[in-house]
Amino acid sequence: MAKPLALDFDPIARADELWTRRWGGVPSMAAITSVMRAHQILLARVDAVLKPYGLTFARYEALVLLTFSRTGELSLSKIGERLMVHPTSVTNTVDRLERAGLVARRPNPLDGRGVLASITDRGRQVVEEATRELVAMEFGMEDYDADQCRQVFDLLRPLRVSAGDFVPAEEQADR
């Protein structure tokens, strides 16, 4: 697929100028617009790698999470908690992974109503192959070096904390 012709100006910088003229300086508008555009770019890059495996990034994350578990299986509720997604999204993700033969379900012996998702041998193979490709293209972040990637992580961390994603270790002692 051919790339569209690049503009001869930065549309986000132009929007920032126009916002500033109309409403005064609003740096958060330029920041959010840049983050949203970056999300589109990164998702397209990662999806291009994952598509041949029949995966989306959400499905890939679920498979990776299962490989990180000691037994290769987790309850659907734990998957949702760790990936920070709604139970319906987890069910949909696991349904698709199961249909692809990458995950199997079984009743949770510790919870009569619960279900466990288990990564299959084929799922392990796919996640290893896809991960090799994603690492090789630096998860789409090849425009940044390691220090810059850490800075991006550090800059976005307070937003995640304020959203309630987790309690930082330094605040846990105060609880």
Backbone torsions as a table, in degrees:
resi	resn	phi	psi	omega
1	MET	NA	128.4	-179.3
2	ALA	-74.9	143.1	176.2
3	LYS	-72.7	142.3	174.9
4	PRO	-66.9	154.2	178.0
5	LEU	-61.9	134.9	-179.6
6	ALA	-72.9	144.4	175.4
7	LEU	-69.1	158.0	177.5
8	ASP	-93.3	16.7	175.7
9	PHE	-152.5	161.4	178.0
10	ASP	-87.9	109.7	-176.8
11	PRO	-64.5	-27.9	179.0
12	ILE	-74.4	-40.4	175.9
13	ALA	-63.4	-39.4	178.0
14	ARG	-63.8	-44.5	177.6
15	ALA	-60.6	-38.9	178.2
16	ASP	-61.7	-43.2	177.4
17	GLU	-60.7	-44.6	-178.6
18	LEU	-66.4	-41.2	176.2
19	TRP	-60.5	-43.4	-178.6
20	THR	-62.0	-42.9	178.1
21	ARG	-64.0	-39.4	-174.5
22	ARG	-85.1	-43.2	-173.1
23	TRP	-121.8	5.9	-174.5
24	GLY	87.4	176.7	-178.4
25	GLY	-62.9	124.3	177.5
26	VAL	-132.3	71.6	-176.5
27	PRO	-60.2	-25.0	179.6
28	SER	-66.3	-28.6	176.9
29	MET	-64.6	-47.8	179.6
30	ALA	-63.7	-38.3	-179.5
31	ALA	-65.0	-49.4	-177.3
32	ILE	-66.0	-38.7	178.9
33	THR	-64.7	-39.8	176.9
34	SER	-64.6	-42.3	178.6
35	VAL	-63.0	-44.5	-179.4
36	MET	-64.6	-41.2	178.2
37	ARG	-66.6	-42.0	177.6
38	ALA	-59.5	-40.4	177.6
39	HIS	-58.7	-45.4	179.1
40	GLN	-60.5	-46.0	-178.1
41	ILE	-63.3	-48.9	-177.3
42	LEU	-65.9	-41.8	179.2
43	LEU	-62.5	-40.3	178.4
44	ALA	-63.8	-41.9	179.8
45	ARG	-63.5	-46.8	-178.0
46	VAL	-69.4	-42.2	179.3
47	ASP	-61.5	-34.1	178.5
48	ALA	-61.9	-34.4	178.0
49	VAL	-76.8	-40.3	-174.0
50	LEU	-80.5	-26.2	-175.6
51	LYS	-55.5	-44.3	178.6
52	PRO	-60.3	-21.0	177.3
53	TYR	-90.0	0.1	-177.7
54	GLY	72.8	24.6	-177.1
55	LEU	-113.9	151.4	163.9
56	THR	-105.1	171.7	179.4
57	PHE	-63.8	-36.7	179.0
58	ALA	-61.8	-42.7	179.0
59	ARG	-68.4	-39.5	176.7
60	TYR	-60.5	-46.7	179.1
61	GLU	-58.3	-41.2	179.6
62	ALA	-63.7	-43.5	178.2
63	LEU	-62.6	-44.4	179.3
64	VAL	-61.1	-43.6	179.2
65	LEU	-58.1	-42.1	178.8
66	LEU	-65.5	-35.8	178.5
67	THR	-69.5	-25.9	179.0
68	PHE	-77.5	-19.9	-179.2
69	SER	-75.0	150.0	-177.6
70	ARG	-58.4	-38.1	-173.6
71	THR	-102.7	-4.7	-177.2
72	GLY	79.9	13.2	178.1
73	GLU	-145.0	150.5	177.9
74	LEU	-145.9	156.1	173.9
75	SER	-69.8	152.7	178.3
76	LEU	-60.9	-35.3	179.3
77	SER	-66.3	-37.8	178.3
78	LYS	-68.0	-38.8	177.0
79	ILE	-60.0	-46.8	179.2
80	GLY	-61.1	-41.7	179.1
81	GLU	-63.0	-46.9	-177.2
82	ARG	-70.1	-36.9	-179.7
83	LEU	-88.5	-5.0	178.6
84	MET	57.8	49.5	179.0
85	VAL	-129.7	160.6	-178.7
86	HIS	-67.1	146.8	179.3
87	PRO	-53.3	-35.1	178.5
88	THR	-62.5	-39.2	178.3
89	SER	-65.3	-39.2	178.6
90	VAL	-63.7	-46.2	-180.0
91	THR	-58.3	-46.5	179.4
92	ASN	-61.6	-45.2	179.9
93	THR	-61.2	-48.4	-179.0
94	VAL	-66.8	-36.9	175.9
95	ASP	-56.0	-47.7	-177.6
96	ARG	-68.5	-40.4	177.4
97	LEU	-64.5	-37.8	178.9
98	GLU	-66.3	-45.1	178.6
99	ARG	-60.5	-31.6	179.3
100	ALA	-82.3	-3.4	179.5
101	GLY	77.5	17.6	-178.3
102	LEU	-95.5	-17.4	-178.8
103	VAL	-141.3	147.9	172.6
104	ALA	-121.7	152.8	176.9
105	ARG	-110.8	151.7	172.0
106	ARG	-153.9	156.2	178.3
107	PRO	-62.6	144.5	177.4
108	ASN	-80.7	115.0	-177.9
109	PRO	-65.4	-18.7	-179.8
110	LEU	-92.7	-8.3	-177.6
111	ASP	-145.5	107.1	-174.7
112	GLY	-54.4	-29.7	-179.2
113	ARG	-96.2	-15.1	-172.8
114	GLY	-81.6	162.5	-180.0
115	VAL	-128.2	140.1	174.4
116	LEU	-104.3	140.9	171.5
117	ALA	-105.5	129.9	-179.5
118	SER	-119.7	132.8	177.4
119	ILE	-74.3	136.3	179.1
120	THR	-88.7	170.4	176.0
121	ASP	-59.1	-41.1	177.3
122	ARG	-63.4	-39.4	177.3
123	GLY	-61.6	-41.9	177.5
124	ARG	-62.9	-42.1	179.6
125	GLN	-63.3	-46.9	-179.1
126	VAL	-63.0	-43.2	-178.3
127	VAL	-66.6	-35.7	177.8
128	GLU	-66.4	-45.3	-180.0
129	GLU	-64.7	-47.1	-179.3
130	ALA	-63.5	-40.0	-179.9
131	THR	-64.1	-41.0	177.4
132	ARG	-57.4	-43.3	-179.7
133	GLU	-69.1	-41.0	179.7
134	LEU	-65.8	-40.2	177.8
135	VAL	-64.4	-41.1	-179.1
136	ALA	-61.5	-33.6	178.8
137	MET	-101.3	16.6	175.3
138	GLU	53.0	38.9	179.6
139	PHE	51.8	32.6	178.5
140	GLY	82.4	-0.4	-175.6
141	MET	-99.0	24.6	-175.3
142	GLU	-64.1	-12.6	177.4
143	ASP	-77.6	-5.1	-176.1
144	TYR	-124.6	147.1	174.5
145	ASP	-87.6	178.2	-175.8
146	ALA	-60.2	-41.9	179.5
147	ASP	-64.3	-40.1	178.9
148	GLN	-67.7	-37.2	176.2
149	CYS	-62.5	-41.6	177.4
150	ARG	-62.9	-39.4	178.2
151	GLN	-63.0	-42.1	177.3
152	VAL	-59.7	-47.7	178.4
153	PHE	-57.1	-48.6	-178.3
154	ASP	-64.6	-37.5	180.0
155	LEU	-67.5	-34.7	-177.5
156	LEU	-87.4	-15.5	-177.3
157	ARG	-58.2	-46.3	179.6
158	PRO	-59.6	-32.8	176.9
159	LEU	-64.0	-42.4	179.3
160	ARG	-67.7	-37.5	177.7
161	VAL	-64.9	-46.8	-177.9
162	SER	-66.5	-24.5	176.6
163	ALA	-78.5	-8.0	179.0
164	GLY	86.5	17.6	179.4
165	ASP	-61.8	-35.8	-179.1
166	PHE	-166.0	165.0	175.1
167	VAL	-102.8	120.5	179.8
168	PRO	-58.5	148.0	-178.0
169	ALA	-55.2	-40.0	-178.4
170	GLU	-65.1	-21.9	177.6
171	GLU	-93.0	-17.9	-178.2
172	GLN	-66.2	-32.2	179.7
173	ALA	-66.2	-26.5	-179.7
174	ASP	-80.4	-6.3	-176.0
175	ARG	-81.9	NA	NA
